[in-house]
Amino acid sequence: MNAARIMSPIAGRLRARQPGKAIWTTLFLLFGPLRLVFLLLYFIPKSCRQIPQWTYRQAISNALLKMWFSFASTVEYQTAFSLEPGPEKERFVVMNPKQPHLYSGVAKDKSIEPSPVGGMWYPNLYEPKVDSNKTVVLHFHGGAYVLGGVRPDEGGWGPNLLARTVDGLVLCPQYRLSSQFKGRFPAALQDSITSYQYLLDHGIPSSRIVISGDSAGGNLALALLRYLEEPFCSLPKPRALLLWSPWLDLAGDPNAIDRHPNGKIDYLPSVFIDWGSRTYRPFFLKADHPYLSPVKKPFASEVPIFMQHCSAEVLFDEQKAFYLQMMEIPSNRLERMETPNAPHDIFYLGQVLGFEKEAKEGADRARSFLEGLSKAS
């Protein structure tokens, strides 16, 4: 075996521990400004941009985001969570697990137990007397299961966009991350079940609940839907499922990301994918387990599914493959929207990347999809 391939993971883990972490952070802070100056000059000619049709802002933002994700993954940056409301006040809620029997099958684990889950409402707290007829979206954020949050300054742009577009409310659960202690699978799945039950406990009928997720959040949204389809699960099914650039294959070779035709275009680095898949998967489950890697593991569901993804993202192939596999099941109903020449997960990062227009088009298409379901019923 190639010695470099053996040493690379070892060196990577050393950079995530002290003093390697401090050294790597210092180097990043020292040379980061130099790289920024280089990129600012390099992307001036359109021919040098990842895609010549991209604007200067899109090219710069995409490159800087790739730098950040590479650094955060190398040092295994830790996201701090709090169950305190903070400045969000009543919009931030705490959802407590109440019924142990709801966590069965793969959701039951000897060392990972259901825990209180923080949640952020967009654009305001759900009020039964005012919002009783509105659509409520349960949205799971992306971040490869290792990064991300639900507060407005962490990722509120997409949820706000979706809430405005569907004229409803969005609840974003602060599910446990695998970069945290005891955050591996099935912690996030348990938190998704707790969040879904929270909505039902507040008198919101499942016919008005839409499950949604971007990137790793899309993976989690599919895991929740698969769980709701299990024979032992007594929870009612939601109205629909929305997927935004979902991450569907944790069993794939992370290095294939760099070799992919879109590897030099998209901002997702292989080290980020490796960090997420390595920490999220428990040792007793294979990486291609249906609850981890839904690609090649299609399942029947009566819940209609909408998926938006982008032609320039490195996960495009697995997303399209999953869509075609699910469509082979006669009872399934799916709709796919492909956004050309855009990178991964513009729903979550459209404002950062300069793809606001394309993200809004995706949200508009999702609204039309939901409206079509209402007319059909």
Secondary structure, DSSP 8 states (H G I E B T S, - for coil): --HHHHHHHHHHHHHTSTTHHHHHHHHHHHHHHHHHHHHHHHTSSGGGSSSTTS-HHHHHHHHHHHHHHHHHHHHT-------S-GGGGGGEEEE----GGGS-GGG--SS-----EEEEEESS---HHHHTTS-EEEEE--STTTS---SHHHH-HHHHHHHHHHTSEEEEEE---TTSTT-STTHHHHHHHHHHHHHHHTT--GGGEEEEEETHHHHHHHHHHHHHTSTT--S---SEEEEES----TTS-TTHHHHSTTTTTSS--HHHHHHHHHHHS-TTS-TT-TTT--TT-----SS-EEEEEETTSTTHHHHHHHHHHHHTSTT--EEEEEETT--S-HHHHHHHHT-HHHHHHHHHHHHHHHHHHHHH-
